């Protein structure tokens, strides 16, 4: 389902962040062990993520419904 990358965080090439992990602000993740050791996303951020995704889906549907296709 993805991970949270906060402001100014950096994840090196070929590093995979596990699902539901939080990369804190200003973090530099340069190896897979660092990525695997990240904390889980707090419940309040997971709730926010779901709200944002829902909002974006509604916004997209509204945009597409007003668009004229030829």
N, C-alpha and C positions, 0 to 999 in steps of 0.2 A: 504494500500500500504506500510505500514511500517513507521518506525521512524528513526531518525538519533541519534546514540549514539556516542558521541565524546570520545576522549582518556581519560582514567582513570575515566569514569563515572560509577556509580553503581546504579542498580535498584533492590530494594528488591524483595523477593519472593512474588508471587501472585499480583504484581503490573502490571497493563496493561497500557502501554504507548499508547495514542491515535495515530491514523494514522497522518502522516505529522507533527509530533512534533519533536523538537530538544532538546536532552539532552546534555547540555553543558559539556565541559571538566571539570573534577574534581567534577561534580555534584553527590550528594547522594540523591536518591529518595527513601524515606522510606514509603510513604503512597500514596493512590490514589489521594488525593487532590493535592499533589505536582505534580503528573504526569499530572493531568487534567489542571493545571495552566501553564504548559510549553508553550513556544512560538512556533509558527508555523515555519516550515522549510522555510528559505529564498529562493526566486526564483532561485538564482544562485546555491544553493546546490541541489535543486530539478532537475535543468538542469544537473548538474554533476552526480547525481544519475542515471538519464536516460541514459547518455552517458556510464557510467560504466556498467550498466546492458546490454546495447546493445553490448559493447565490449566483455563482458563475454559470451554472447550468441554466438557471432561470433567465439570466441576462442573455445568454446565447439563444435560447428559445425565443425570447422576445425579439431579438435582433433578426433572427431568421424568419419569423412570422411576418415581419414588416418589409422584408426584402422582396423585390420584384425580379423574378427570373424569366428570361426570355427564351 
